[in-house]
Amino acid sequence: MVGENGIRENEVAVELPPATDAGLVFIGRILTPWSTRMETPRQGRHDGPLCRIEIYEPWRQALQGVEAFERLEVLYWLDRSRRDLVLQSPANSGKLHGTFSLRSPVRPNPIATSIVKLEGVEGATLMVRGMDCLDGTPLLDLKPDRALFKPSAPPQPRDFQTGDDVAHSCKKAW
């Protein structure tokens, strides 16, 4: 077993380029029962433990109307993850995978997303189930789950575009 930030056999790390500011602002923090990556679930479950998302000022007014949604998409910054691996061996399987083919928390920009079940709202705190991050993880953004969200803007012709007239570069080549 490899420790918190260890590297498994055959994994490949690269030297990180100098940091630049993307202008991200942490809008809150996520409170979970997990303090180490080893005890954190790999995927959150909607029947998992109750977790809390605290929203900081001045973003609290942005919660208005959020209680109308059953599920939310939570975007967060995995601040304690490695950022330098390009090839990884999940579960020490011996098989190598490129970082972009995995949902691993180890990535160049450790942005994670979870679809959570909203259990309640108490002031500036959301009670949710389905998180899979460490206690104190910085929050980047919240959105209604796109499967539930109905846009308020009128439809545009592109909204209904289908078939071969869509960009050919999006198609998988075998």
C-alpha positions as CSV (number, residue, x, y, z in Angstrom):
1,M,0.0,0.0,0.0
2,V,1.2,3.5,-0.8
3,G,0.9,6.4,1.6
4,E,-1.0,9.6,1.2
5,N,1.3,11.1,-1.5
6,G,3.4,8.1,-2.4
7,I,4.1,7.0,-5.9
8,R,3.4,3.4,-7.1
9,E,5.7,1.3,-9.2
10,N,5.8,2.5,-12.8
11,E,3.9,5.7,-12.1
12,V,5.3,8.8,-13.8
13,A,5.6,12.2,-12.3
14,V,6.6,15.4,-14.0
15,E,8.0,18.7,-12.9
16,L,5.2,21.2,-12.4
17,P,5.4,24.4,-14.3
18,P,5.3,27.7,-12.4
19,A,1.9,28.5,-10.9
20,T,-0.2,31.2,-12.5
21,D,-3.3,32.7,-11.1
22,A,-6.5,31.5,-12.8
23,G,-8.5,33.9,-10.7
24,L,-10.3,31.2,-8.7
25,V,-12.0,32.3,-5.5
26,F,-13.0,29.8,-2.8
27,I,-16.6,30.5,-1.9
28,G,-16.8,28.2,1.1
29,R,-15.6,24.9,2.5
30,I,-16.9,21.4,2.7
31,L,-17.1,19.6,6.1
32,T,-16.9,15.8,5.9
33,P,-16.1,13.0,8.4
34,W,-12.8,12.1,6.6
35,S,-9.4,13.5,7.5
36,T,-7.2,11.3,5.3
37,R,-7.4,10.2,1.7
38,M,-7.2,6.6,2.7
39,E,-10.5,6.8,4.6
40,T,-12.3,8.9,2.0
41,P,-14.7,7.0,-0.3
42,R,-13.7,6.9,-3.9
43,Q,-17.2,8.0,-5.0
44,G,-19.8,9.7,-2.9
45,R,-23.1,7.9,-2.3
46,H,-26.5,9.5,-1.9
47,D,-27.1,7.3,1.2
48,G,-23.7,8.2,2.6
49,P,-23.0,10.4,5.7
50,L,-24.5,13.8,6.0
51,C,-21.9,16.4,5.1
52,R,-22.0,20.2,5.3
53,I,-21.1,22.9,2.8
54,E,-20.5,26.3,4.4
55,I,-20.8,29.3,2.1
56,Y,-18.6,32.4,2.9
57,E,-19.6,36.0,2.8
58,P,-20.2,37.7,0.4
59,W,-21.6,34.6,-1.5
60,R,-24.4,33.7,0.9
61,Q,-27.1,35.6,-1.1
62,A,-26.3,33.3,-4.0
63,L,-28.0,30.5,-2.2
64,Q,-31.4,32.0,-2.8
65,G,-33.6,29.4,-4.5
66,V,-31.2,26.5,-4.1
67,E,-33.6,24.7,-1.8
68,A,-35.8,24.0,-4.8
69,F,-33.4,21.4,-6.2
70,E,-33.1,17.8,-5.1
71,R,-29.6,17.5,-6.3
72,L,-26.6,19.9,-6.8
73,E,-23.4,19.7,-8.6
74,V,-20.5,20.6,-6.3
75,L,-17.2,21.7,-7.7
76,Y,-14.3,21.8,-5.3
77,W,-10.5,22.1,-5.1
78,L,-8.6,19.0,-3.9
79,D,-6.0,21.2,-2.1
80,R,-4.1,18.2,-0.6
81,S,-3.7,16.2,-3.8
82,R,-0.5,15.6,-5.8
83,R,-0.5,17.5,-9.1
84,D,2.5,16.0,-10.9
85,L,1.5,12.5,-12.0
86,V,0.8,11.9,-15.7
87,L,0.7,8.1,-15.5
88,Q,-1.0,6.4,-12.6
89,S,-1.6,2.8,-11.4
90,P,-5.0,2.8,-9.7
91,A,-5.3,0.5,-6.7
92,N,-1.7,-0.5,-7.4
93,S,-3.0,-2.8,-10.1
94,G,0.3,-2.6,-12.1
95,K,-1.6,-1.3,-15.1
96,L,-0.8,2.3,-16.1
97,H,-3.4,4.8,-17.1
98,G,-3.1,8.4,-18.2
99,T,-4.3,10.9,-15.6
100,F,-7.0,12.2,-18.0
101,S,-8.5,8.7,-18.3
102,L,-9.1,8.5,-14.6
103,R,-11.3,10.1,-12.0
104,S,-8.3,10.2,-9.6
105,P,-7.9,13.2,-7.3
106,V,-4.3,13.4,-8.5
107,R,-4.4,15.8,-11.5
108,P,-2.6,18.9,-12.8
109,N,-5.6,21.1,-11.7
110,P,-7.2,19.1,-8.9
111,I,-10.8,20.2,-9.6
112,A,-13.4,17.6,-8.5
113,T,-17.1,17.4,-9.0
114,S,-19.8,15.5,-7.2
115,I,-23.6,15.3,-7.6
116,V,-25.0,15.5,-4.1
117,K,-28.4,15.0,-2.6
118,L,-29.6,18.2,-0.9
119,E,-31.0,17.3,2.5
120,G,-31.5,20.8,3.8
121,V,-30.4,24.4,4.1
122,E,-29.7,26.1,7.4
123,G,-28.7,29.8,6.7
124,A,-25.5,29.7,4.8
125,T,-25.0,25.9,5.3
126,L,-26.1,23.2,3.0
127,M,-26.6,19.6,4.3
128,V,-25.8,17.1,1.6
129,R,-25.1,13.4,1.0
130,G,-22.8,12.2,-1.7
131,M,-19.5,13.9,-1.0
132,D,-16.1,12.2,-1.4
133,C,-13.5,14.7,-0.2
134,L,-11.5,15.5,2.9
135,D,-12.8,17.6,5.7
136,G,-12.2,21.3,5.1
137,T,-11.9,21.0,1.3
138,P,-12.3,24.4,-0.5
139,L,-15.5,25.0,-2.4
140,L,-15.3,26.4,-6.0
141,D,-18.9,26.5,-7.1
142,L,-22.4,25.1,-6.8
143,K,-24.9,24.4,-9.6
144,P,-28.2,22.7,-9.9
145,D,-27.7,19.1,-11.3
146,R,-28.0,19.6,-15.0
147,A,-30.4,16.6,-15.3
148,L,-32.9,18.6,-13.1
149,F,-32.2,22.1,-14.4
150,K,-34.6,23.7,-16.8
151,P,-33.0,26.8,-18.4
152,S,-35.0,30.0,-18.0
153,A,-33.8,31.4,-21.3
154,P,-35.8,30.9,-24.5
155,P,-34.5,28.0,-26.6
156,Q,-32.1,28.7,-29.5
157,P,-31.8,26.7,-32.7
158,R,-28.5,25.2,-31.6
159,D,-30.2,23.7,-28.5
160,F,-31.8,21.1,-30.8
161,Q,-28.9,20.4,-33.1
162,T,-28.3,16.7,-33.7
163,G,-26.7,14.4,-36.2
164,D,-23.7,14.7,-38.5
165,D,-23.9,18.5,-38.7
166,V,-22.4,18.6,-35.2
167,A,-18.6,19.0,-35.0
168,H,-16.9,16.0,-36.4
169,S,-14.1,16.3,-33.9
170,C,-16.5,15.2,-31.2
171,K,-17.0,11.7,-32.6
172,K,-15.0,8.8,-31.3
173,A,-12.8,7.1,-34.0
174,W,-12.3,3.4,-33.7
